[in-house]
């Protein structure tokens, strides 16, 4: 197995303190948003193997050199010669963009279309960076806030009507008069297609009202504080507000609009960069493509709690195969736990000081375990286990 050296991404929405506190390091004053663990080409983990004379390599290169040895034949047959998931520590100090992800067929169609039209992969208006879908799971390490899925149109209408903003009354009427799918589609389309100057004025009025009302409106006032005048503030009021306690999780499937608002968590996703933004961002919003991808249906956010096995593994069940996330809370004096698997694994410590084989881990440290390599964990602490389903 290999101890990983991981990159922290300094996105503007990142917390300046959450990841340093977990790692036990001094804050730099700059945002530290995500620590990436995996073989994504954007920021692959790095490792050092003695057989390579101490030279540091990227996990991407290690896997490319011997995919079946590192990933196992079954994972290569199912997902190709690459690690199919990306594991992250995510620390939100401000709201992320309101966004959705495509399903696999939509991603393939969108990617092929943009390739055919010759849109450069790094162009600001490029939507599809690859041909893969991006289901994801977020498990809270601290109290965590987010938006996930549409709420019932009647509930959204009541929340918006309570603001008392005249220019929002047409949206309220639509939400109350139209069937669910049509109501959500027409209102989101109207919000994203409105005159920017007029919408900015409406958002500012709505933000002042939400601030006065407080209570259930307080999260939207906070969102508006970070994104003044952004139409995504009104779009956010169509969604369920969710609060997670440590150990609880959210699964985000294709077409479900969502945004993380604040907190520290472990996130795992299929290895993809495909994001369609709805608002709360200065980046490109492709409204027609977004409306093609979004699932216009009210949903329960479905907070997940792990299912414990007799062996002590606490599994977060999801309907995808590209990743499988579980947790071990290792008690003092507990027996060692064998984690050998025919699939690749990344093990991440989030508390305590467990040992993985001969390697001791501190919070925020991780290891890559190739397929079929014997591995045993011992000691005290909390360990997240990321692998695949084959």
ROMI-748366 format. One line per field, with one value per residue (C-alpha): residue number from 1; x, y, z. Coordinates in steps of 0.001 Angstrom, whole numbers, plus 524288, in hexadecimal, padded with zeros to 5 digits. Layout:
N
resi = (NUM|...)
u = (X|...)
v = (Y|...)
w = (Z|...)
//
This chain:
390
resi = (1|2|3|4|5|6|7|8|9|10|11|12|13|14|15|16|17|18|19|20|21|22|23|24|25|26|27|28|29|30|31|32|33|34|35|36|37|38|39|40|41|42|43|44|45|46|47|48|49|50|51|52|53|54|55|56|57|58|59|60|61|62|63|64|65|66|67|68|69|70|71|72|73|74|75|76|77|78|79|80|81|82|83|84|85|86|87|88|89|90|91|92|93|94|95|96|97|98|99|100|101|102|103|104|105|106|107|108|109|110|111|112|113|114|115|116|117|118|119|120|121|122|123|124|125|126|127|128|129|130|131|132|133|134|135|136|137|138|139|140|141|142|143|144|145|146|147|148|149|150|151|152|153|154|155|156|157|158|159|160|161|162|163|164|165|166|167|168|169|170|171|172|173|174|175|176|177|178|179|180|181|182|183|184|185|186|187|188|189|190|191|192|193|194|195|196|197|198|199|200|201|202|203|204|205|206|207|208|209|210|211|212|213|214|215|216|217|218|219|220|221|222|223|224|225|226|227|228|229|230|231|232|233|234|235|236|237|238|239|240|241|242|243|244|245|246|247|248|249|250|251|252|253|254|255|256|257|258|259|260|261|262|263|264|265|266|267|268|269|270|271|272|273|274|275|276|277|278|279|280|281|282|283|284|285|286|287|288|289|290|291|292|293|294|295|296|297|298|299|300|301|302|303|304|305|306|307|308|309|310|311|312|313|314|315|316|317|318|319|320|321|322|323|324|325|326|327|328|329|330|331|332|333|334|335|336|337|338|339|340|341|342|343|344|345|346|347|348|349|350|351|352|353|354|355|356|357|358|359|360|361|362|363|364|365|366|367|368|369|370|371|372|373|374|375|376|377|378|379|380|381|382|383|384|385|386|387|388|389|390)
u = (80000|80432|802DD|7FCE9|80116|7F509|7F22F|7E976|7E1B4|7E061|7D2EC|7CD51|7C1DD|7CADB|7CC10|7D8B2|7D8D0|7D1AC|7DBFC|7E76C|7E048|7DE7C|7ECB8|7F1CB|7F8A8|7F86D|7EEBB|7F503|7EA01|7E6B7|7DAE0|7DD5F|7D18E|7D450|7DEDB|7DED1|7E244|7E2C4|7E786|7E020|7E917|7E5D1|7ECBF|7F0E8|7F5F7|8048F|80BED|819B7|81D41|82A87|82B93|82BF9|83800|82FFB|82ADC|81D49|812F4|804EC|7FAC9|7F5F2|80318|8042B|7F6EA|7F98A|80610|7FF41|7F075|7ECE7|7F716|7F2BB|7E404|7E177|7DC2E|7CDE3|7CEC1|7D5FF|7CBBD|7C0C1|7C654|7D24D|7E091|7DE4F|7D9EF|7CB4F|7C95B|7CEC1|7CEF4|7CF6F|7CF69|7C632|7C60F|7BBCB|7BD1C|7B37B|7A8FC|7AD6C|7A6CD|79907|79B16|796CC|79DFE|79A17|79752|7A087|7991C|7979A|7A611|7A9EA|7A0CF|7A50D|7B382|7B27D|7AAB9|7B4A6|7BFE2|7B925|7B740|7C59C|7C3CC|7D0F3|7D0CA|7D559|7CC0B|7C41D|7B779|7BACD|7B12E|7B5A6|7C3C5|7C253|7B860|7B57B|7AAB4|7AD6B|7A51B|7AA70|7A91F|7AC35|7AE0D|7AE80|7B9FC|7B46C|7A6A8|7A47D|79A9C|79621|78B3D|786CD|77BC6|76F4F|76583|756EB|75298|74887|75316|75BF6|7508F|74DE0|75C2F|75D4F|75022|75428|75EAE|7544E|75BE1|75285|75B44|75B47|74C60|74BFA|754E8|74C24|74033|746D1|74B27|73D4B|73606|73E03|7407E|74D18|75664|7512C|75155|75F72|76405|75D0E|76160|76FA8|76FAC|769D5|773BB|77F78|77A37|77640|77C8E|78905|7872E|778FD|77C39|78751|77DCD|77412|77EA9|782EC|774E6|77329|77FE2|77BC1|76EAD|77504|77E3E|772C6|76AEA|77609|77277|77092|77437|7815D|78923|7849B|78870|795F5|796BD|79319|79DA2|7A7C7|7A180|79A84|79177|79395|78743|78BC1|78726|77904|77B77|780C6|77384|76DDE|77694|77676|77F29|78677|78E6D|79731|79CF2|7AA54|7A950|79D45|79E46|797AE|797C6|79674|7923C|790FC|7882F|7865A|7894C|79191|79B58|7A3E3|7A2F0|7AC56|7B38C|7BE10|7BBA4|7C110|7BC6A|7BD88|7B960|7BAFB|7C75A|7C156|7C193|7B409|7AC8D|7A127|79F57|79242|7972F|79F23|7AACC|7B185|7B41C|7ACE0|79EA6|799C7|78B36|78600|78F13|78C4C|77DB2|78016|78764|77FB0|77593|769C3|763CB|76287|76AFD|76E08|77C83|77DBD|787C7|79016|794E8|79EAE|79AE0|7A408|7A8CA|7AD2B|7BB3D|7BA03|7B8E5|7AEBA|7AA66|7A3DC|79B22|79A1F|794E1|7A1D3|7AD6B|7B857|7B9FA|7B6F6|7B91B|7B94B|7BE67|7C549|7C4E2|7CFE6|7CE6A|7D98D|7DDFC|7D68A|7DB88|7E257|7D952|7DD14|7D974|7DF8E|7D76D|7D81A|7D5DE|7DE10|7DC1D|7DF17|7DEBC|7DD49|7DF11|7D62D|7D889|7E1E1|7EE4A|7EB36|7F5A6|7F3EB|7FDC5|80A69|805F1|800B3|7F6AC|7F313|7E66C|7E63B|7F054|7ED20|7F2A2|7F05C|7EF06|7F044|7E6D5|7E941|7F3AC|7F29F|7EF0B|7EB3E|7E751|7E91A|7E99A|7DFA5|7D909|7CFDD|7D34D|7CBA7|7CD08|7CAEE|7CA6B|7C1CA|7B6F3|7B9F7)
v = (80000|80E19|81A40|824F5|83301|83ACE|84813|85204|85A56|868C2|86BBA|878AD|8725C|86A20|86B5E|87176|86926|85C0A|8541A|859F1|856A5|8488A|8477A|84E4F|858CB|8678A|86E83|87647|88022|87B22|87288|863E0|85DFE|85000|845DB|83C38|82DDE|8259F|82588|830DA|83752|844C2|84213|833D8|82EDC|82C40|82114|81BE4|80DA4|8084E|800A2|80D9E|8125A|81BA8|82373|82927|824E1|82889|81E2C|82043|81BD9|8106F|80B38|80DA6|805A9|7F97C|7FB26|7ED09|7EBED|7F887|7F7F7|7E968|7E2A4|7E411|7F2DA|7F496|7EC6B|7F47C|80241|801FD|80420|80F78|811A9|8142F|81CBE|8291A|82AB6|83833|83FB3|84AFD|8572B|8613D|86E93|874A6|86F03|86776|86994|8645E|85902|84C1F|840B3|83906|82A86|821E2|822AD|83175|8330B|82ACF|8324D|83F85|83C62|83725|84329|84CCD|84504|84518|853D4|855AA|85C67|85C1A|853CE|85F72|8696E|870F4|86D79|85F00|856C8|848AF|84608|83752|82CFA|8281D|82A53|82FE2|82A1D|82E21|82BB6|83580|830B9|83B46|83C0D|84850|84DF7|8504C|8586B|8569F|8575F|84ACC|84861|84FE7|8518C|850D9|85C6F|86054|86107|868F8|8720F|8745F|87773|880EF|88754|889F4|89330|89CB7|8A077|8A4A8|8A06C|89271|89127|88B64|88055|87DF1|87D40|8739E|86AEC|86A75|86908|85FB2|85109|84DD2|84B7B|856EA|86001|85D2F|85DA0|86A59|8716C|86D40|870F0|87E41|880C5|87D71|8849E|89145|89E55|89E7C|8AC66|8AA1E|89D16|8A31D|8AD13|8A246|89A2A|8A5A2|8A81F|899B1|8993F|8A4AE|89E32|89104|897B7|89E35|891A4|888FE|87B27|87275|87DE9|8804E|876E5|87E2D|88B37|8858F|88089|88E1B|8941A|88C0C|88DAF|89AEB|89C77|88E7D|887ED|87B71|88148|88044|8730A|86E3A|870CA|86606|85C01|85469|859FB|84EEE|84E5D|8428F|83E56|837BA|82A23|82D47|82DE3|83256|82B08|833A9|82CCB|831C0|83D6A|84119|84F8A|851C7|85A99|85910|864C8|86266|8581E|84DA6|8406B|834B2|83493|829AA|82A16|823A7|8289C|833A0|84275|8441B|84EFD|8570D|86342|8698F|87568|87A52|87B6A|884E8|87959|875B8|8715C|869D3|86B6F|862F1|85797|8591D|8581D|84BA3|84560|84998|8402B|848B2|84102|8435E|83A0C|836C1|83991|82C06|82DCB|8216E|81B09|80FF0|801B5|7FA93|7ECB9|7E307|7E589|7F3DF|7F977|8044F|804EF|81048|80971|80FCE|80B13|80C8E|80398|80D69|80F97|80973|8114E|80BC7|80F94|808A3|80E63|806F6|805EA|805B1|7F7C2|7F28B|7E738|7EA2E|7EA4C|7E3FB|7EC49|7E45B|7E593|7E1E9|7F040|7FCA2|8041B|81167|81217|81F7D|82292|82D34|82B57|8249F|81D7E|81073|807FC|80262|7F772|7FDD7|80B81|8142F|81E3A|82B62|83296|83683|82C4D|82170|81556|80E73|7FFAF|7F85A|7ED51|7E082|7E66D|7E175|7EC77|7ED18|7F8E4|7FA4C|804A0|80F01|818C3|81AA1|8158A|81767|80CBC|80FEB|8053C|8006D|7F68E|7EB8E)
w = (80000|7FE35|80679|7FE08|7FC89|7F8A4|7F2BE|7F97B|7EFF5|7F3EB|7EE3F|7F2DD|7FA0D|80283|8112C|815F7|82252|82111|819E0|8219C|82E4E|829E2|825A6|831C6|829C9|82A8F|82199|816B0|815D6|80840|80542|8056C|7FEB9|7FA96|7FCD1|7F177|7F349|7E714|7D92D|7D31A|7C90B|7CE89|7DB76|7DCFD|7E9E8|7EA96|7F0C0|7F240|7F051|7F45F|7E7B7|7E093|7E7F3|7F028|7E48F|7E6A6|7DCC0|7DA4D|7DD3E|7CF55|7C9DC|7D350|7CF0E|7C097|7C174|7C6BA|7C781|7CA55|7D515|7DBA9|7D953|7D7B8|7CB80|7CF7D|7D15F|7C475|7BD74|7C377|7C2C3|7BA17|7BDF7|7C749|7D530|7D37C|7DF78|7E598|7F45D|7FA9A|80727|80454|80CEA|8092B|80F67|805CB|7FCC7|7F0DA|7E3C6|7E20C|7D8B1|7D2AF|7CC98|7C058|7BFA9|7B7D5|7AAF5|7AC0D|7AF02|7A352|79A3F|79F68|79EB2|790CB|78C99|79211|78C52|77F14|77FFF|78322|7904D|7975D|7A3AF|7ABD6|7A5CD|7B00D|7A901|7A7FA|7AFF1|7AE4B|7B21A|7B04C|7AC6B|7BA21|7C3FF|7D180|7DC57|7E99B|7F828|802F4|810F0|81B67|824D1|82B40|82AF7|81C7A|814E8|806FA|7FD06|7F69A|7ECF9|7EA47|7F51A|7F25C|7EA0D|7F44B|7FEC8|7F5E9|7F2BB|80133|803FB|7F8A1|7FB4C|80963|80466|7FFB4|7F374|7E89F|7DD66|7E2B3|7E276|7D49C|7D945|7E4F9|7DC28|7D2F9|7DE25|7E36A|7D697|7CE2F|7CFB7|7D6DA|7CB75|7C37E|7CF44|7D2B8|7C4A3|7C146|7CD8D|7CC95|7BE28|7C148|7CC19|7C39D|7B7A3|7BE5D|7BB49|7C3A0|7C8B4|7CC62|7D2B4|7DA7D|7E007|7E353|7E9E9|7F230|7F69B|7F988|80138|809CE|80C6F|80F6F|818EC|81FED|82095|82565|8295A|81D81|814B8|81B41|8128B|8065E|80C50|80E9D|800A2|7FBA3|8043D|7FCE9|7EF72|7EF1B|7E386|7DEBD|7D937|7DFC9|7ECB2|7E80C|7E1A2|7EEAC|7F4EC|7EC6D|7F333|7FFE5|80A8E|81166|81DE7|82004|82CEB|82D48|82772|81F3E|8107C|803ED|7F708|7EB06|7DEA7|7D0C0|7CE3F|7DC96|7DF03|7EB09|7F1C6|7FDBD|806D8|81201|819D6|818D1|812C0|80B9C|7FD80|7F398|7E567|7D846|7D1C6|7C9BD|7C85C|7C272|7C94D|7C437|7CC57|7CF91|7D6F5|7E28A|7D992|7D04F|7C737|7BAC9|7BC3E|7B05F|7B297|7A757|7AAB6|7B921|7B6BE|7AF08|7BA57|7C65E|7CBDD|7CEC7|7D9D2|7E851|7F028|7FE2E|80066|80660|8112A|811DC|81E41|81D60|81ED5|82821|825A3|83031|82BE1|82F76|821C1|820A9|81276|80B67|80175|7F3F6|7E6D2|7DF68|7DD37|7DAC1|7E948|7F661|802D9|8108A|81DDA|82901|836A7|83D3D|84C12|855BF|85803|84C3E|84419|8371F|82B3F|81E4A|81265|80772|7FAFF|7EC9A|7E957|7EB3B|7F7D7|7FD8E|80C5E|812A1|82110|8268D|8352E|83E79|83AA4|8341C|82DC6|8202A|81F93|8240A|8207D|82B47|826CB|82C6F|82939|81ADD|816C9|80D32|8069D|7F9AF|7FA85|7ED8E|7EA84|7F1C7|7FA8B|80867|811B4|81FFF|8281A|836B3|84140|844A3|83BC4|83040|822C3|81625|80BEA|7FD85|7F349|7E80E|7E5DE|7DC45)
//
